[in-house]
Amino acid sequence: EIKWANNELTGTIPRSLTKLVNLEELDLSGNMLTGNIPSALLSSQMTNLEELDLSNNMIDGAVPGLQNGAAPELEYLDLSNNKLSGGIPFRLIGAFPKLEELDLSNNNLSGGIGARALQEMAELERMDLSSNALEGNIPEEFFTDMPELKILDLSNNKFSGRMAYDLRNIRDTELDELYLSNNMLSGDFPVALLSKLDELEVLKLNGNQFSGPLPTTLDADEALEVRELDVSDNKLTGPLPFGLLEAMPELEKLNLARNQLVDEVDMRFWSTVKDLKELDMAGNKLRGVLPEKFDADFDLDLEALDLSSNAFSGELTESFLKAMDDLQRLDLSGNEIT
């Protein structure tokens, strides 16, 4: 193995490295390398290469195509934080039969993602394509045809369109974390992502253009495992989704901020969210009087609470604060609270 990370290497990647056919791991991350990636570095002549990390350099050009087949043992490929451009050669990526982790984040990659290409990446467990200029629809096949995928990050791109999936063809899914933040996705809240992805723990949809109400009920076979849900900075309307919250008993972080939710917040709500660690509902049209006091044995686990820029009223009482003895951050500004 060669580990030459976080030095001050400059110039292009030495082509002589492709002669080291017994190399199992090559880490040149965190340098100042420029130029293109030699195509031979990913080719079948690198018969033993398992890990390749070229992240955090200034490498440009396209992700190279393959001339003589792909490195047969490659499991980990990290090209993040460079200046790579052009489309993602999914045919190339699908040619690595053992690839488990792929990170192409923070580049200048563009174009769309074809459904057929995803079917060839059945072993992939983690894919990070965030912070590029990728566009078009997000194929349903991400969720139906990649059974080993645990983490998918497509945030900070230009993906658009609706996500009106029913996921009827879904097989066993391992997806734990799904990041779709800061795109241009629209339409109704994609409820199938919650009801059908039964291993999902983190769902981030913030910074899109989803509209309409959040689901008040959920057609799921059992309680969800979701720990973190962020739908802030969309165009969601309607009441607070009590049925949805009650279907997520493991939920710790909930962000509904900067939508157009309209509802009266009463004691039922506080009982529903009492196990949350973080709750942000800032910038909606929520109203209600803060509870003057709770039952003596009632505890809120909240560490952070943001209700700013709504229409809450009433008095901030000692009893209310006492029920939140873990509280570290509280923002009630822009209300009518005394």
C-alpha positions in Angstrom: 0.0 0.0 0.0 1.0 3.6 -0.6 -0.3 6.3 1.8 0.9 9.7 0.8 -2.0 11.8 2.2 -1.9 15.3 3.4 1.5 16.3 2.1 2.4 19.0 -0.4 2.5 16.9 -3.6 2.1 18.9 -6.7 2.0 18.2 -10.4 0.1 15.3 -12.1 -0.5 11.8 -10.8 2.7 9.8 -11.6 1.8 7.3 -14.4 4.5 5.1 -13.0 2.1 4.2 -10.2 0.1 2.1 -12.7 3.1 -0.2 -13.1 2.6 -1.3 -9.4 0.2 -4.1 -10.3 0.3 -5.6 -6.8 -0.7 -2.4 -5.1 -3.8 -2.9 -2.8 -4.2 0.6 -1.5 -3.3 4.0 -2.9 -4.0 7.2 -0.8 -2.9 10.5 -2.3 -5.7 12.6 -0.7 -5.1 16.1 0.7 -2.4 17.2 -1.7 -2.2 19.7 -4.6 -2.2 17.3 -7.5 -3.5 18.6 -10.8 -4.3 17.2 -14.2 -6.3 14.2 -15.2 -6.7 10.8 -13.6 -4.7 8.2 -15.6 -7.2 5.7 -17.0 -4.8 2.8 -16.3 -5.2 3.5 -12.6 -8.7 2.2 -12.7 -8.2 -0.5 -15.3 -7.9 -4.3 -15.1 -4.1 -4.2 -15.0 -4.5 -3.0 -11.3 -5.4 -6.6 -10.4 -5.1 -6.2 -6.6 -6.2 -2.6 -6.0 -8.9 -2.4 -3.3 -8.9 1.2 -2.2 -8.2 4.4 -4.2 -8.4 7.8 -2.5 -7.6 10.9 -4.6 -9.9 13.3 -2.7 -9.0 16.9 -1.7 -6.8 17.7 -4.6 -7.2 19.9 -7.7 -7.6 17.1 -10.2 -9.7 18.1 -13.3 -11.0 16.7 -16.5 -13.5 13.8 -16.8 -13.7 10.7 -14.8 -11.8 8.4 -17.1 -13.4 5.7 -19.2 -12.1 2.1 -19.2 -10.2 0.6 -22.1 -9.3 -2.8 -20.8 -11.9 -3.7 -18.1 -12.1 -2.5 -14.6 -9.9 -3.1 -11.5 -11.6 -6.3 -10.4 -11.0 -6.0 -6.6 -11.8 -2.3 -6.1 -14.1 -1.7 -3.1 -13.5 1.9 -2.2 -13.2 4.9 -4.7 -13.0 8.5 -3.4 -12.5 11.3 -5.9 -14.4 14.0 -3.8 -13.3 17.6 -3.5 -11.6 18.0 -6.8 -12.5 19.8 -10.1 -13.8 16.9 -12.1 -16.3 17.8 -14.8 -18.5 16.1 -17.4 -21.0 13.4 -16.8 -20.6 10.5 -14.4 -19.6 7.3 -16.3 -22.0 5.0 -14.6 -21.0 2.2 -17.0 -17.5 2.5 -15.7 -18.7 2.5 -12.1 -20.9 -0.5 -12.6 -18.0 -2.4 -14.1 -16.3 -2.7 -10.7 -17.9 -5.9 -9.5 -16.9 -5.4 -5.8 -17.3 -1.6 -5.4 -19.0 -0.8 -2.0 -18.2 2.9 -1.5 -18.2 5.7 -4.1 -17.6 9.4 -3.3 -17.7 11.9 -6.1 -19.0 14.8 -4.0 -17.8 18.4 -4.4 -16.8 18.4 -8.0 -18.3 20.0 -11.1 -20.0 16.9 -12.5 -23.1 17.5 -14.6 -25.8 15.6 -16.5 -28.4 13.1 -15.4 -28.5 9.6 -13.9 -29.9 6.8 -16.0 -32.0 4.1 -14.4 -30.3 1.2 -16.2 -26.8 2.2 -14.9 -28.0 1.8 -11.3 -28.9 -1.8 -11.9 -25.3 -2.7 -12.4 -24.2 -1.4 -9.0 -25.8 -4.1 -6.8 -23.0 -4.2 -4.3 -22.7 -0.5 -3.6 -23.3 0.4 0.1 -22.5 4.1 0.1 -22.9 6.6 -2.7 -22.1 10.4 -2.3 -22.7 12.6 -5.3 -23.5 15.7 -3.4 -22.4 19.2 -4.3 -22.2 18.9 -8.1 -24.4 20.2 -10.9 -26.3 16.9 -11.6 -29.8 17.4 -13.0 -33.0 15.6 -14.1 -35.2 13.2 -12.2 -34.0 11.0 -9.4 -34.7 7.4 -10.7 -36.9 5.2 -8.6 -34.3 2.4 -9.2 -32.1 4.0 -6.5 -34.6 2.5 -4.0 -35.7 -0.7 -5.9 -32.6 -2.0 -7.6 -29.7 -1.3 -5.1 -30.4 -3.7 -2.3 -27.1 -3.2 -0.4 -27.3 0.7 -0.4 -27.2 2.1 3.1 -26.3 5.8 2.5 -27.3 7.9 -0.5 -26.4 11.6 -0.7 -27.6 13.6 -3.7 -27.9 16.9 -1.9 -26.8 20.3 -3.3 -27.4 19.5 -7.0 -30.1 20.5 -9.5 -32.3 17.5 -9.5 -35.9 18.4 -10.3 -39.3 16.9 -10.9 -41.7 14.9 -8.7 -40.9 11.9 -6.6 -44.3 10.3 -7.0 -43.1 6.8 -6.4 -45.2 3.9 -5.0 -42.1 1.7 -4.7 -44.3 -1.3 -5.4 -41.4 -3.2 -6.8 -39.1 -2.7 -3.9 -37.1 -5.7 -2.7 -35.3 -5.9 0.6 -33.8 -2.5 1.3 -31.0 -1.5 3.6 -31.2 2.2 3.1 -30.4 4.0 6.4 -29.7 7.6 5.4 -31.1 9.6 2.5 -30.0 13.1 1.8 -31.8 15.1 -1.0 -31.4 18.6 0.4 -31.1 21.7 -1.7 -32.3 20.5 -5.1 -35.4 21.6 -7.1 -37.6 18.7 -6.3 -41.3 19.4 -6.3 -44.8 17.9 -6.0 -46.3 16.3 -3.0 -44.3 15.0 0.0 -42.8 11.6 -1.2 -44.6 9.6 1.5 -43.4 6.2 0.0 -39.9 7.0 1.1 -41.1 6.7 4.7 -43.7 3.9 4.3 -41.6 1.6 2.1 -38.0 2.2 3.2 -38.4 0.4 6.4 -34.7 0.7 7.5 -34.6 4.5 7.0 -33.2 6.4 10.0 -32.3 9.8 8.4 -34.4 11.6 5.7 -33.4 15.2 4.7 -35.6 16.9 2.1 -34.9 20.5 3.1 -34.4 23.2 0.6 -36.7 21.9 -2.2 -40.1 22.9 -3.5 -42.3 20.2 -2.1 -45.9 21.5 -1.6 -49.2 20.4 -0.2 -49.8 18.9 3.3 -47.6 16.5 5.2 -49.3 13.1 5.5 -51.5 12.8 8.5 -51.5 9.0 8.4 -49.0 6.5 7.2 -49.6 3.2 5.5 -46.7 1.3 7.0 -46.6 -2.3 8.3 -44.9 -1.3 11.5 -43.5 1.7 13.4 -40.8 3.6 11.5 -37.2 3.7 12.6 -36.7 7.3 11.5 -34.5 9.3 14.0 -34.1 12.5 11.9 -36.5 14.2 9.6 -35.8 17.6 7.9 -38.4 19.1 5.6 -37.5 22.8 6.2 -37.5 25.4 3.5 -40.2 23.9 1.3 -43.7 25.1 0.5 -45.6 22.6 2.7 -49.0 23.6 3.9 -51.7 22.3 6.1 -51.7 21.2 9.8 -49.1 19.5 11.9 -48.8 15.8 10.9 -49.7 14.1 14.2 -50.3 10.7 12.7 -46.9 10.8 11.0 -45.1 11.8 14.2 -46.9 9.1 16.2 -45.6 6.5 13.6 -42.0 7.5 14.3 -41.4 6.6 18.0 -37.6 6.8 17.5 -37.6 10.4 16.2 -35.0 12.6 17.9 -34.7 15.6 15.4 -37.6 17.2 13.6 -37.2 20.3 11.4 -40.4 21.8 9.9 -39.0 25.4 9.7 -39.9 27.9 7.0 -42.9 26.3 5.4 -46.6 27.4 5.4 -47.9 25.1 8.1 -51.1 26.4 9.9 -52.2 24.8 13.1 -53.1 25.3 16.8 -50.4 23.9 19.0 -51.9 22.4 22.1 -51.1 19.8 24.8 -51.5 16.9 22.4 -48.6 18.3 20.4 -46.3 18.6 23.4 -47.2 15.0 24.4 -46.4 13.8 20.9 -42.9 15.5 20.7 -41.8 14.9 24.3 -39.1 12.5 23.4 -37.5 14.7 20.7 -34.0 16.2 21.3 -34.3 18.9 18.6 -37.4 20.6 17.3 -37.5 23.5 14.8 -40.8 25.0 13.6 -39.6 28.5 13.0 -41.2 30.6 10.2 -44.6 29.0 9.9 -48.1 30.2 10.7 -48.5 28.2 14.0 -50.4 29.6 16.9 -51.3 28.6 20.4 -50.7 29.5 24.0 -47.6 28.1 25.7 -48.7 25.7 28.5 -48.6 27.5 31.8 -47.8 24.2 33.6 -47.3 20.5 32.9 -48.1 17.6 35.2 -45.3 17.0 37.7 -44.1 13.9 36.0 -44.2 15.4 32.5 -40.7 15.8 30.9 -39.7 17.1 27.6 -36.3 15.8 26.4 -35.7 18.8 24.2 -32.2 20.2 24.0 -33.0 22.7 21.2 -36.4 24.4 20.6 -37.0 27.0 17.9 -40.6 28.4 17.6 -39.5 31.8 16.3 -41.5 33.8 13.7 -44.9 32.3 14.4 -48.0 33.5 16.2 -47.5 31.9 19.6 -48.8 33.7 22.7 -49.0 33.4 26.4 -46.4 33.6 29.1 -43.1 31.8 29.4 -43.5 30.2 32.8 -41.1 28.6 35.1 -43.1 25.3 34.8 -42.7 25.3 31.0 -38.9 25.7 31.4 -38.7 23.2 34.2 -40.2 20.5 32.0 -37.2 21.0 29.7 -34.3 20.6 32.0 -32.0 19.4 29.2 -32.6 22.6 27.2 -29.5 24.3 25.7 -31.0 26.5 23.0 -34.3 28.3 22.9 -35.6 30.8 20.3 -39.1 32.3 20.8 -38.4 35.6 19.0 -41.0 37.0 16.6 -44.1 35.8 18.6 -46.4 37.4 21.1 -45.0 35.7 24.2 -44.5 37.7 27.3 
